[in-house]
Amino acid sequence: MHAGFGGRLSGKGPGSCGMNTGPRRTAHPTCDPGARYEELGPDYYSPRSPARQTRDKIRDIERLNPGKKVILIDAGPQAAAVT
C-alpha cells in the first residue's frame, strides 16, 4: 500500500504517513568517478552584465505578451536628467 506525496494511510492528519523510510536510491552528484571539483571563479556571484539583464527582461515581457514585440529606443539626455 502506497500513499504517495501528501497522501494519508490513516486518519491522523496530514504528515502522519511515513515518507522515505526505505533505503535511499538517489543519484549523488559525484557518481562519475572521473568528475573533479571545479572552482566557480571570483565572478560567479557577481551580477550579470547590463546587456544580458536587458535582453532577459525583454524576453520575459515578450513571453508574457504573445504576439507583441519590445523595442528599446534611446530616450536621450533629457530622460537621464529626470531620473
Backbone hydrogen bonds, N-H to C=O, Kabsch-Sander energy under -0.5 kcal/mol:
donor,donor_aa,acceptor,acceptor_aa,energy
7,G,4,G,-0.9
13,G,10,S,-0.5
16,S,13,G,-1.3
19,M,17,C,-0.6
28,H,26,T,-0.6
31,C,28,H,-1.6
35,A,32,D,-1.5
44,Y,41,G,-1.2
53,Q,49,S,-2.3
54,T,50,P,-2.5
55,R,51,A,-2.3
56,D,52,R,-2.4
57,K,53,Q,-2.4
58,I,54,T,-2.4
59,R,55,R,-2.1
60,D,56,D,-2.2
61,I,57,K,-2.4
62,E,58,I,-2.5
63,R,59,R,-2.0
64,L,60,D,-1.9
65,N,61,I,-1.1
68,K,65,N,-1.9
79,A,76,G,-0.5
80,A,76,G,-0.9
81,A,77,P,-1.3
82,V,78,Q,-1.1
83,T,79,A,-1.1
